[in-house]
Amino acid sequence: MARVDVSQYQTFGDITGRLDDIVAQVRDKDVSLERSLDLFDEAIALGSKAVSLVDATDFSPEEEARLAEDQASEAADEKDAQADASEAGEPAGDGD
């Protein structure tokens, strides 16, 4: 299996656009199994590239503070929802 070159995809937008194309191609009933497997390999390589982009992201102190605030807010909202469910006699869950 040859390594798939995904170097031309430099942003998440590029990667997600290509992944959307891959999904559309794989759903086509006229695509051979071999081509589908090649597309699958490319999708895996694109996923790895996306993970690399995340790992390489450097956030400014302001961005890190905003992310921390967002996470704290989400955690507080979940805690409030669990408390409300508990008061109503409902089992606490993950909202599914």
C-alpha positions, -999 to +999 in steps of 0.1 A: +000+000+000+015+033-011+015+062+013-012+088+004+001+124-002-021+148+016+004+177+017-017+199-005-044+201+023-032+228+047-064+238+065-093+221+082-115+236+054-094+219+028-095+186+047-132+186+054-139+196+018-119+167+005-135+143+030-169+154+018-158+146-017-146+112-006-179+104+011-199+114-020-177+091-042-179+061-018-217+064-018-218+061-055-228+026-064-206+026-095-174+029-075-154-003-073-143-019-040-107-012-049-114+025-055-134+027-023-105+012-003-081+037-019-105+065-008-106+050+027-068+051+029-069+088+018-095+096+044-074+080+071-044+101+060-065+132+060-077+124+095-041+120+106-032+153+090-061+170+108-048+156+142-014+170+133-029+204+127-046+203+160-014+192+178+006+220+161-019+248+169-005+275+191-032+295+208-026+331+220-031+337+257-064+354+248-076+324+228-066+300+256-085+321+282-116+321+260-114+283+255-110+278+292-141+301+298-161+282+273-152+249+289-160+261+323-193+275+311-202+241+295-193+223+327-214+246+348-244+242+324-241+204+326-239+205+364-270+227+365-289+203+342-279+174+364-291+192+395-324+201+378-329+165+368-321+153+403-346+177+418-372+165+394-366+129+404-351+120+370-320+099+368-289+119+361-275+111+327-255+124+298-285+139+280-289+112+254 
